[in-house]
Amino acid sequence: MTRFEYISQNIDTIKIMIKIGIISPTILRNWEIYSRFDYYRRIGENVCMSVFFTGNDLKAEERRIYKIKKSMESEL
């Protein structure tokens, strides 16, 4: 199971843990960025263009999106 799948399946619990202060809110932001990236991949864009479109949509640097991609695709 990848980190993205885990967060997607447990999003309500993650949000509660963020409100309590156990987990950093950047995890939710990274999940949102990867979700947008994943959307572009599913509609047929290649990785480079998906990163470019995600960066434009969410005002994020491409380098950061690549790091998030690597993190979210890692196994738990």
C-alpha positions in Angstrom: 0.0 0.0 0.0 1.4 3.4 -0.9 1.2 6.5 1.2 -1.3 8.1 -1.1 -3.6 5.0 -0.9 -3.3 5.0 2.9 -4.2 8.7 3.2 -7.0 8.4 0.7 -8.6 5.5 2.7 -8.2 7.2 6.0 -8.8 10.9 5.1 -11.3 11.5 7.8 -9.0 10.2 10.5 -6.1 12.2 9.1 -8.1 15.4 9.2 -9.0 14.8 12.9 -5.4 14.1 13.7 -4.4 17.4 12.0 -7.0 19.3 14.0 -5.7 17.8 17.2 -2.1 18.7 16.2 -0.7 15.2 16.0 0.0 15.4 12.2 1.4 18.3 10.3 -1.1 20.0 7.9 1.5 19.8 5.1 0.5 16.1 4.7 -2.9 17.1 3.6 -1.5 19.7 1.2 0.8 17.2 -0.3 -2.1 14.8 -0.7 -4.0 17.5 -2.5 -1.1 18.2 -4.8 -0.6 14.5 -5.6 -4.4 14.1 -6.2 -4.2 16.8 -8.8 -1.1 15.2 -10.4 -2.9 11.8 -10.3 -5.9 13.3 -12.1 -3.8 14.5 -15.0 -2.0 11.1 -15.2 -5.4 9.4 -15.4 -6.6 11.5 -18.3 -3.6 10.5 -20.3 -0.9 13.2 -19.7 2.7 12.1 -19.3 4.5 12.7 -16.0 6.3 15.8 -17.2 3.1 17.5 -18.4 1.1 16.4 -15.4 3.7 18.0 -13.1 3.6 21.2 -15.2 -0.2 21.4 -15.1 -0.3 20.7 -11.4 2.3 23.4 -10.7 0.2 25.9 -12.7 -3.0 24.9 -11.0 -1.8 24.9 -7.5 1.1 27.5 -7.7 3.7 24.9 -6.7 7.2 24.5 -7.9 7.9 21.5 -10.2 10.7 20.3 -8.0 8.4 20.2 -5.0 5.8 18.2 -7.0 8.4 15.6 -8.0 9.4 15.2 -4.3 5.8 14.8 -3.3 5.3 12.3 -6.1 8.2 10.2 -4.9 7.0 10.4 -1.3 3.4 9.5 -2.1 4.3 6.6 -4.3 6.6 5.0 -1.6 5.4 1.9 0.2 4.5 2.1 3.8 
